[in-house]
Amino acid sequence: MSIKRDQMAVIFAALLFGTAVYMVFLYAPTERVMGPIQKIFYFHLSCALLAFLSFFTAFVSGIMYLVSKDMKWDIRGLASVEIGLLFTTLVLITGVLWGRPVWNTWWTWDPRLTTSLILWFIYASYFILRSSVTRRDKRAVFCAVLAIVGFVDVPIVFLSARLWRTIHPVVIRAGSIDMAPAMITALLVALGTFTVLWGILLYQRTKTLGLAGRVGNLEKQLDGELL
């Protein structure tokens, strides 16, 4: 029953992606200044917001693990960081592809870009830390602390285009969105689609990591019995 439900979720996500592609490329009007390259924006922003959501989930999971010492929170934190790092990588890639024709350069040390790259390095170091600590409980504590401390950079990334002089566009402002209604609709559909994908990835990855942990424990038990 669970497998059938998982398959239905994937089919639903695929249908949503088809709808999102139609809304972005056919329904939403082409931006007057940047032209077709602006279409990247819908996916770029969606990936950014879900990267933030992933790291927030890791932040909460880190706190919950330190409070409860329940390994399920360590597993959920690991899954969240994996997904967050994936979405952050997509943010950087789509940002570069968008910025090249608009800014006439592949990279600039703009505050938004720089803080996003720092965010990527912070959570990439999470995996270096996991691989360098062998004791599971000690590793979980260190990783929980890093997930909590690393989250400090998320609001900095979000506010960077507002706090410092930047060439990065600020589309969503307090109380208004500087977009045509059709563009806003396409953005909401794209964001909803990526959110569904995020939920499926988090659920599946958490389940897979949990099963891997159980298999590892069984192998240790069998090795102990054999010895």
Backbone as CSV, one residue per row, in Angstrom:
resi,resn,N_x,N_y,N_z,CA_x,CA_y,CA_z,C_x,C_y,C_z
1,MET,0.832,-1.207,0.000,0.000,0.000,0.000,0.868,1.258,0.000
2,SER,1.946,1.190,0.794,2.861,2.330,0.878,3.542,2.586,-0.453
3,ILE,3.922,1.502,-1.144,4.588,1.646,-2.446,3.642,2.304,-3.447
4,LYS,2.377,1.882,-3.440,1.395,2.463,-4.356,1.201,3.952,-4.058
5,ARG,1.163,4.301,-2.763,1.012,5.696,-2.376,2.219,6.518,-2.833
6,ASP,3.404,5.950,-2.706,4.617,6.640,-3.144,4.598,6.852,-4.650
7,GLN,4.149,5.851,-5.383,4.065,5.975,-6.839,3.072,7.049,-7.242
8,MET,1.951,7.104,-6.565,0.949,8.129,-6.858,1.494,9.529,-6.577
9,ALA,2.292,9.651,-5.529,2.887,10.947,-5.196,3.848,11.393,-6.288
10,VAL,4.629,10.454,-6.811,5.573,10.779,-7.884,4.825,11.182,-9.154
11,ILE,3.759,10.457,-9.490,2.948,10.787,-10.672,2.328,12.174,-10.512
12,PHE,1.831,12.470,-9.312,1.243,13.777,-9.033,2.274,14.885,-9.205
13,ALA,3.492,14.639,-8.707,4.574,15.631,-8.840,4.935,15.845,-10.309
14,ALA,4.946,14.757,-11.085,5.262,14.868,-12.513,4.212,15.696,-13.243
15,LEU,2.942,15.488,-12.898,1.863,16.275,-13.510,1.991,17.753,-13.132
16,LEU,2.347,18.000,-11.882,2.548,19.374,-11.449,3.694,20.031,-12.206
17,PHE,4.768,19.277,-12.445,5.894,19.831,-13.177,5.500,20.185,-14.608
18,GLY,4.695,19.335,-15.226,4.208,19.657,-16.562,3.390,20.934,-16.560
19,THR,2.548,21.084,-15.531,1.745,22.297,-15.399,2.628,23.518,-15.177
20,ALA,3.652,23.357,-14.319,4.558,24.470,-14.024,5.318,24.917,-15.270
21,VAL,5.783,23.966,-16.062,6.507,24.298,-17.295,5.591,25.070,-18.250
22,TYR,4.332,24.610,-18.367,3.381,25.324,-19.219,3.152,26.752,-18.707
23,MET,2.953,26.890,-17.389,2.685,28.209,-16.817,3.865,29.158,-16.998
24,VAL,5.063,28.638,-16.843,6.257,29.491,-16.923,6.554,29.898,-18.356
25,PHE,6.523,28.942,-19.268,6.988,29.212,-20.635,5.881,29.645,-21.597
26,LEU,4.638,29.336,-21.305,3.563,29.676,-22.237,2.538,30.645,-21.648
27,TYR,2.211,30.488,-20.371,1.187,31.338,-19.770,1.751,32.689,-19.336
28,ALA,2.866,32.678,-18.617,3.448,33.931,-18.122,4.031,34.735,-19.276
29,PRO,3.826,36.045,-19.312,4.382,36.871,-20.395,5.903,36.970,-20.294
30,THR,6.527,37.243,-21.416,7.977,37.419,-21.444,8.334,38.793,-20.875
31,GLU,9.301,38.819,-19.992,9.723,40.076,-19.372,10.285,41.024,-20.423
32,ARG,9.921,42.301,-20.346,10.209,43.261,-21.411,11.699,43.555,-21.561
33,VAL,12.433,43.628,-20.452,13.842,44.031,-20.506,14.765,42.826,-20.700
34,MET,14.605,41.800,-19.853,15.522,40.652,-19.888,15.144,39.625,-20.945
35,GLY,13.903,39.596,-21.346,13.490,38.643,-22.369,13.305,37.240,-21.822
36,PRO,13.447,36.206,-22.669,13.181,34.815,-22.266,14.059,34.324,-21.116
37,ILE,15.266,34.885,-20.968,16.165,34.414,-19.910,15.552,34.614,-18.532
38,GLN,14.616,35.543,-18.417,13.974,35.805,-17.120,13.156,34.608,-16.634
39,LYS,12.806,33.689,-17.550,12.018,32.519,-17.174,12.741,31.673,-16.119
40,ILE,14.066,31.757,-16.075,14.830,31.017,-15.073,14.418,31.440,-13.665
41,PHE,13.988,32.688,-13.541,13.639,33.249,-12.234,12.667,32.369,-11.465
42,TYR,11.648,31.811,-12.131,10.615,31.031,-11.449,11.210,29.801,-10.748
43,PHE,12.166,29.168,-11.405,12.814,27.990,-10.831,13.898,28.401,-9.835
44,HIS,14.585,29.486,-10.133,15.647,29.995,-9.271,15.097,30.365,-7.894
45,LEU,14.026,31.117,-7.854,13.439,31.535,-6.585,12.841,30.353,-5.834
46,SER,12.188,29.441,-6.553,11.602,28.265,-5.911,12.676,27.423,-5.232
47,CYS,13.790,27.217,-5.921,14.896,26.447,-5.338,15.468,27.149,-4.116
48,ALA,15.572,28.476,-4.177,16.121,29.242,-3.053,15.233,29.110,-1.817
49,LEU,13.924,29.280,-1.994,13.014,29.202,-0.854,12.988,27.805,-0.247
50,LEU,13.100,26.781,-1.079,13.080,25.422,-0.551,14.420,25.032,0.056
51,ALA,15.498,25.650,-0.393,16.780,25.471,0.296,16.681,26.036,1.707
52,PHE,16.067,27.220,1.821,15.865,27.821,3.145,14.993,26.919,4.022
53,LEU,13.928,26.380,3.435,13.035,25.490,4.185,13.787,24.240,4.652
54,SER,14.647,23.713,3.799,15.435,22.526,4.148,16.349,22.809,5.332
55,PHE,17.039,23.932,5.285,17.962,24.258,6.362,17.215,24.617,7.648
56,PHE,16.013,25.173,7.512,15.195,25.414,8.698,14.777,24.090,9.323
57,THR,14.433,23.113,8.484,14.083,21.781,8.979,15.274,21.143,9.680
58,ALA,16.471,21.318,9.110,17.680,20.800,9.750,17.936,21.517,11.079
59,PHE,17.667,22.815,11.112,17.804,23.617,12.331,16.892,23.087,13.441
60,VAL,15.624,22.871,13.104,14.664,22.341,14.073,15.042,20.920,14.486
61,SER,15.471,20.106,13.519,15.870,18.729,13.817,17.071,18.700,14.750
62,GLY,18.002,19.636,14.538,19.169,19.716,15.411,18.776,20.029,16.840
63,ILE,17.868,20.975,17.011,17.388,21.323,18.355,16.680,20.126,18.987
64,MET,15.815,19.478,18.218,15.064,18.341,18.742,15.995,17.189,19.131
65,TYR,17.066,16.997,18.362,17.990,15.918,18.738,18.716,16.254,20.037
66,LEU,19.190,17.482,20.178,19.902,17.869,21.398,19.007,17.759,22.623
67,VAL,17.706,17.991,22.436,16.766,17.911,23.557,16.401,16.462,23.879
68,SER,16.136,15.661,22.846,15.597,14.311,23.052,16.621,13.194,22.918
69,LYS,17.719,13.453,22.201,18.728,12.423,21.889,18.131,11.258,21.097
70,ASP,17.047,11.527,20.391,16.395,10.526,19.546,17.043,10.569,18.162
71,MET,17.580,9.435,17.705,18.329,9.404,16.454,17.470,9.705,15.227
72,LYS,16.139,9.618,15.365,15.296,9.931,14.203,15.480,11.392,13.786
73,TRP,15.797,12.263,14.764,16.011,13.667,14.436,17.346,13.871,13.736
74,ASP,18.329,13.064,14.076,19.613,13.115,13.363,19.423,12.695,11.918
75,ILE,18.616,11.658,11.705,18.344,11.177,10.344,17.586,12.238,9.549
76,ARG,16.587,12.855,10.182,15.817,13.885,9.491,16.692,15.105,9.185
77,GLY,17.576,15.425,10.111,18.495,16.538,9.872,19.424,16.263,8.707
78,LEU,19.948,15.040,8.641,20.828,14.669,7.538,20.094,14.749,6.202
79,ALA,18.878,14.206,6.156,18.088,14.253,4.923,17.812,15.697,4.508
80,SER,17.512,16.546,5.475,17.214,17.951,5.182,18.436,18.680,4.627
81,VAL,19.596,18.419,5.219,20.819,19.078,4.735,21.163,18.597,3.329
82,GLU,21.001,17.310,3.076,21.257,16.786,1.726,20.384,17.496,0.693
83,ILE,19.100,17.600,0.986,18.171,18.240,0.056,18.456,19.737,-0.044
84,GLY,18.751,20.361,1.090,19.069,21.783,1.075,20.303,22.102,0.257
85,LEU,21.312,21.250,0.383,22.536,21.477,-0.394,22.264,21.288,-1.886
86,LEU,21.411,20.320,-2.225,21.020,20.123,-3.630,20.336,21.367,-4.178
87,PHE,19.378,21.896,-3.442,18.653,23.079,-3.909,19.555,24.321,-3.934
88,THR,20.481,24.431,-3.000,21.418,25.552,-3.018,22.326,25.482,-4.238
89,THR,22.749,24.272,-4.588,23.553,24.090,-5.802,22.770,24.525,-7.031
90,LEU,21.486,24.146,-7.090,20.639,24.561,-8.214,20.451,26.072,-8.240
91,VAL,20.364,26.691,-7.056,20.258,28.148,-6.972,21.485,28.807,-7.582
92,LEU,22.660,28.320,-7.227,23.902,28.901,-7.741,24.018,28.696,-9.256
93,ILE,23.640,27.499,-9.724,23.742,27.214,-11.158,22.764,28.072,-11.957
94,THR,21.499,28.107,-11.524,20.513,28.916,-12.251,20.842,30.401,-12.153
95,GLY,21.418,30.808,-11.022,21.819,32.210,-10.879,22.909,32.590,-11.856
96,VAL,23.863,31.704,-12.037,24.952,31.947,-12.996,24.403,32.009,-14.420
97,LEU,23.504,31.063,-14.749,22.925,31.041,-16.101,22.074,32.282,-16.367
98,TRP,21.428,32.766,-15.342,20.603,33.966,-15.461,21.478,35.218,-15.507
99,GLY,22.512,35.248,-14.684,23.340,36.446,-14.581,24.249,36.693,-15.762
100,ARG,24.666,35.630,-16.447,25.624,35.808,-17.546,25.105,36.741,-18.640
101,PRO,23.917,36.516,-19.206,23.436,37.439,-20.252,22.950,38.779,-19.709
102,VAL,22.530,38.804,-18.439,21.980,40.041,-17.868,23.085,40.952,-17.352
103,TRP,24.075,40.382,-16.627,25.157,41.164,-16.027,26.443,41.119,-16.856
104,ASN,26.444,40.285,-17.905,27.602,40.123,-18.784,28.813,39.556,-18.031
105,THR,28.545,38.730,-17.037,29.621,38.048,-16.316,29.054,36.786,-15.684
106,TRP,29.898,35.764,-15.549,29.448,34.521,-14.944,29.307,34.644,-13.423
107,TRP,30.138,35.474,-12.834,30.113,35.590,-11.368,30.538,36.988,-10.950
108,THR,29.921,37.503,-9.914,30.324,38.760,-9.303,30.160,38.613,-7.795
109,TRP,31.040,39.259,-7.040,30.996,39.113,-5.584,29.936,40.043,-4.984
110,ASP,28.761,39.906,-5.513,27.587,40.615,-5.017,27.203,40.033,-3.652
111,PRO,26.676,40.832,-2.712,26.330,40.309,-1.383,25.420,39.084,-1.408
112,ARG,24.410,39.072,-2.278,23.490,37.931,-2.332,24.225,36.683,-2.812
113,LEU,25.050,36.825,-3.858,25.773,35.675,-4.385,26.819,35.177,-3.389
114,THR,27.516,36.112,-2.769,28.579,35.739,-1.832,28.026,35.009,-0.613
115,THR,26.956,35.539,-0.019,26.369,34.887,1.158,25.754,33.535,0.792
116,SER,25.239,33.403,-0.430,24.703,32.107,-0.871,25.817,31.077,-1.011
117,LEU,26.955,31.508,-1.540,28.091,30.598,-1.672,28.609,30.187,-0.294
118,ILE,28.651,31.127,0.641,29.052,30.800,2.011,28.101,29.774,2.616
119,LEU,26.802,29.958,2.363,25.799,29.003,2.859,26.080,27.612,2.318
120,TRP,26.441,27.527,1.045,26.753,26.231,0.428,27.947,25.588,1.125
121,PHE,28.981,26.367,1.381,30.179,25.830,2.026,29.898,25.398,3.466
122,ILE,29.058,26.145,4.174,28.721,25.791,5.564,28.104,24.399,5.621
123,TYR,27.126,24.159,4.754,26.442,22.873,4.818,27.186,21.769,4.079
124,ALA,28.095,22.126,3.194,28.976,21.107,2.619,29.917,20.573,3.702
125,SER,30.344,21.462,4.613,31.215,21.033,5.707,30.488,20.091,6.667
126,TYR,29.160,20.135,6.664,28.352,19.220,7.478,28.693,17.773,7.149
127,PHE,28.880,17.473,5.861,29.177,16.104,5.446,30.623,15.722,5.746
128,ILE,31.517,16.702,5.688,32.903,16.443,6.089,32.938,16.079,7.571
129,LEU,32.149,16.805,8.361,32.082,16.522,9.795,31.508,15.135,10.053
130,ARG,30.458,14.774,9.343,29.836,13.454,9.543,30.806,12.333,9.229
131,SER,31.617,12.519,8.194,32.535,11.449,7.789,33.779,11.367,8.670
132,SER,34.032,12.406,9.444,35.258,12.429,10.255,35.033,11.971,11.693
133,VAL,33.777,11.844,12.124,33.465,11.396,13.484,32.849,10.009,13.411
134,THR,33.446,9.041,14.095,32.996,7.653,13.976,31.878,7.301,14.955
135,ARG,31.945,7.813,16.179,30.902,7.514,17.160,29.585,8.167,16.759
136,ARG,28.548,7.350,16.659,27.284,7.830,16.112,26.659,8.931,16.969
137,ASP,26.651,8.760,18.293,26.015,9.751,19.152,26.798,11.072,19.167
138,LYS,28.124,10.953,19.174,28.970,12.150,19.153,28.821,12.890,17.826
139,ARG,28.785,12.109,16.740,28.614,12.690,15.407,27.277,13.424,15.302
140,ALA,26.240,12.823,15.858,24.909,13.436,15.809,24.883,14.766,16.557
141,VAL,25.577,14.841,17.688,25.621,16.082,18.461,26.351,17.168,17.677
142,PHE,27.521,16.838,17.143,28.299,17.826,16.383,27.520,18.331,15.171
143,CYS,26.876,17.416,14.464,26.132,17.798,13.262,24.899,18.632,13.621
144,ALA,24.269,18.306,14.735,23.117,19.101,15.179,23.537,20.536,15.481
145,VAL,24.675,20.689,16.151,25.174,22.028,16.478,25.514,22.796,15.201
146,LEU,26.160,22.123,14.247,26.509,22.793,12.992,25.259,23.207,12.225
147,ALA,24.239,22.352,12.204,22.990,22.690,11.509,22.316,23.893,12.145
148,ILE,22.408,23.993,13.462,21.792,25.121,14.171,22.575,26.405,13.919
149,VAL,23.892,26.341,14.088,24.728,27.536,13.910,24.732,27.978,12.447
150,GLY,24.782,27.007,11.529,24.822,27.336,10.109,23.587,28.051,9.620
151,PHE,22.459,27.826,10.299,21.205,28.458,9.875,21.256,29.979,10.009
152,VAL,22.188,30.490,10.804,22.326,31.944,10.965,22.524,32.635,9.619
153,ASP,23.162,31.935,8.674,23.439,32.546,7.369,22.197,32.642,6.491
154,VAL,21.154,31.869,6.785,19.946,31.884,5.943,19.272,33.254,5.939
155,PRO,18.954,33.838,7.109,18.367,35.188,7.067,19.315,36.234,6.494
156,ILE,20.617,36.011,6.635,21.586,36.945,6.041,21.478,36.904,4.523
157,VAL,21.374,35.689,3.963,21.208,35.553,2.507,19.921,36.243,2.069
158,PHE,18.843,35.988,2.788,17.542,36.539,2.418,17.542,38.073,2.460
159,LEU,18.178,38.645,3.471,18.153,40.099,3.662,19.302,40.819,2.969
160,SER,20.242,40.088,2.410,21.455,40.704,1.847,21.146,41.735,0.765
161,ALA,20.152,41.433,-0.084,19.819,42.363,-1.166,19.110,43.605,-0.648
162,ARG,18.664,43.559,0.612,17.993,44.709,1.207,18.912,45.502,2.139
163,LEU,19.902,44.813,2.701,20.793,45.458,3.656,21.967,46.170,2.997
164,TRP,22.432,45.623,1.857,23.610,46.181,1.187,23.290,46.563,-0.253
165,ARG,24.120,47.386,-0.804,23.972,47.752,-2.218,24.263,46.524,-3.067
166,THR,23.368,46.239,-3.976,23.473,45.006,-4.738,22.886,45.194,-6.129
167,ILE,23.384,44.392,-7.046,22.803,44.396,-8.389,21.750,43.299,-8.534
168,HIS,21.606,42.487,-7.494,20.613,41.416,-7.526,19.219,42.035,-7.439
169,PRO,18.301,41.646,-8.318,16.960,42.239,-8.283,16.186,41.838,-7.030
170,VAL,15.403,42.773,-6.506,14.518,42.498,-5.379,13.089,42.581,-5.899
171,VAL,12.494,41.435,-6.128,11.167,41.372,-6.733,10.075,41.438,-5.670
172,ILE,10.282,40.697,-4.575,9.280,40.634,-3.515,9.658,41.634,-2.429
173,ARG,8.837,42.644,-2.280,9.054,43.673,-1.263,7.948,43.608,-0.222
174,ALA,8.116,44.351,0.851,7.114,44.359,1.916,5.781,44.885,1.375
175,GLY,4.805,44.025,1.329,3.468,44.429,0.914,3.237,44.453,-0.579
176,SER,4.230,44.110,-1.400,4.028,44.148,-2.852,4.986,43.200,-3.554
177,ILE,4.583,42.779,-4.756,5.421,41.947,-5.625,5.506,42.653,-6.967
178,ASP,6.717,42.963,-7.379,6.933,43.727,-8.604,6.864,42.816,-9.828
179,MET,5.671,42.239,-10.054,5.462,41.327,-11.173,4.034,41.469,-11.675
180,ALA,3.837,41.121,-12.947,2.496,41.097,-13.523,1.695,39.961,-12.887
181,PRO,0.368,40.092,-12.817,-0.465,39.045,-12.197,-0.227,37.652,-12.786
182,ALA,-0.068,37.560,-14.098,0.168,36.251,-14.722,1.510,35.669,-14.287
183,MET,2.491,36.530,-14.089,3.802,36.078,-13.605,3.705,35.567,-12.168
184,ILE,2.916,36.265,-11.356,2.739,35.838,-9.966,2.069,34.471,-9.912
185,THR,1.071,34.272,-10.769,0.392,32.971,-10.828,1.361,31.868,-11.219
186,ALA,2.180,32.115,-12.238,3.170,31.128,-12.675,4.177,30.836,-11.569
187,LEU,4.577,31.875,-10.852,5.529,31.700,-9.744,4.931,30.833,-8.645
188,LEU,3.674,31.076,-8.307,3.018,30.294,-7.255,2.875,28.829,-7.658
189,VAL,2.572,28.594,-8.931,2.466,27.212,-9.414,3.833,26.533,-9.353
190,ALA,4.874,27.234,-9.788,6.230,26.671,-9.741,6.646,26.397,-8.302
191,LEU,6.362,27.332,-7.411,6.724,27.157,-6.005,5.960,25.996,-5.378
192,GLY,4.669,25.890,-5.696,3.885,24.767,-5.195,4.415,23.433,-5.698
193,THR,4.809,23.396,-6.967,5.358,22.174,-7.555,6.644,21.763,-6.856
194,PHE,7.555,22.705,-6.663,8.820,22.399,-6.003,8.605,22.014,-4.533
195,THR,7.582,22.585,-3.912,7.293,22.231,-2.522,6.830,20.778,-2.413
196,VAL,5.987,20.351,-3.347,5.561,18.948,-3.384,6.766,18.045,-3.592
197,LEU,7.644,18.425,-4.532,8.859,17.647,-4.775,9.705,17.577,-3.510
198,TRP,9.837,18.704,-2.823,10.612,18.752,-1.587,10.051,17.787,-0.545
199,GLY,8.731,17.779,-0.392,8.106,16.877,0.569,8.363,15.416,0.239
200,ILE,8.279,15.073,-1.058,8.533,13.688,-1.483,9.988,13.315,-1.223
201,LEU,10.911,14.210,-1.573,12.335,13.933,-1.366,12.657,13.753,0.116
202,LEU,12.103,14.625,0.955,12.382,14.534,2.390,11.827,13.234,2.967
203,TYR,10.621,12.893,2.581,10.007,11.659,3.089,10.803,10.424,2.648
204,GLN,11.110,10.361,1.353,11.806,9.191,0.824,13.225,9.086,1.365
205,ARG,13.923,10.221,1.445,15.304,10.183,1.920,15.364,9.842,3.406
206,THR,14.433,10.364,4.201,14.386,10.034,5.620,14.108,8.548,5.816
207,LYS,13.182,8.016,5.023,12.864,6.593,5.118,14.060,5.732,4.713
208,THR,14.749,6.125,3.646,15.912,5.356,3.179,17.038,5.368,4.202
209,LEU,17.325,6.543,4.770,18.375,6.638,5.775,18.017,5.851,7.035
210,GLY,16.729,5.866,7.400,16.285,5.088,8.552,16.476,3.593,8.336
211,LEU,16.126,3.117,7.142,16.312,1.700,6.815,17.794,1.339,6.784
212,ALA,18.621,2.230,6.243,20.066,1.984,6.209,20.629,1.881,7.618
213,GLY,20.131,2.723,8.533,20.569,2.659,9.924,20.196,1.343,10.579
214,ARG,18.990,0.861,10.303,18.560,-0.415,10.871,19.396,-1.573,10.336
215,VAL,19.680,-1.535,9.030,20.517,-2.582,8.434,21.902,-2.576,9.072
216,GLY,22.454,-1.367,9.280,23.765,-1.261,9.916,23.762,-1.830,11.326
217,ASN,22.697,-1.574,12.091,22.591,-2.114,13.450,22.483,-3.636,13.445
218,LEU,21.723,-4.171,12.480,21.593,-5.626,12.371,22.920,-6.274,12.019
219,GLU,23.672,-5.633,11.129,24.984,-6.170,10.759,25.924,-6.195,11.954
220,LYS,25.870,-5.149,12.782,26.715,-5.112,13.978,26.315,-6.208,14.960
221,GLN,25.000,-6.422,15.104,24.522,-7.477,15.995,24.962,-8.849,15.523
222,LEU,24.861,-9.085,14.199,25.284,-10.380,13.642,26.773,-10.581,13.806
223,ASP,27.548,-9.513,13.572,29.000,-9.626,13.743,29.344,-9.960,15.197
224,GLY,28.608,-9.324,16.127,28.851,-9.586,17.556,28.526,-11.018,17.931
225,GLU,27.430,-11.564,17.358,27.055,-12.944,17.647,28.050,-13.924,17.060
226,LEU,28.562,-13.615,15.854,29.535,-14.484,15.221,30.857,-14.529,15.979
227,LEU,31.211,-13.356,16.559,32.442,-13.297,17.341,32.265,-14.032,18.684
